[in-house]
């Protein structure tokens, strides 16, 4: 009976993490756009990114989801550089 209970507990815990992991979202000309990668690492600061080939050199604030209300955490003050264009 104990092995069956252990198996049930293991399966239950496998689904216990309900946090949605996201690469982050930016506001691209009024449209929520998900990033292809997650450049944000660390805590205590707010994440921002800049695209390497953006001719305007815009800095985008990174959010946790497409509602664009909660900023994603970062460990640095400077924007992360992402290859390509927005």
Helices and strands as residue ranges (DSSP letters): H 2-14, E 25-28, E 31-34, E 45-46, E 48-51, E 59-61, E 73-74, E 80-82
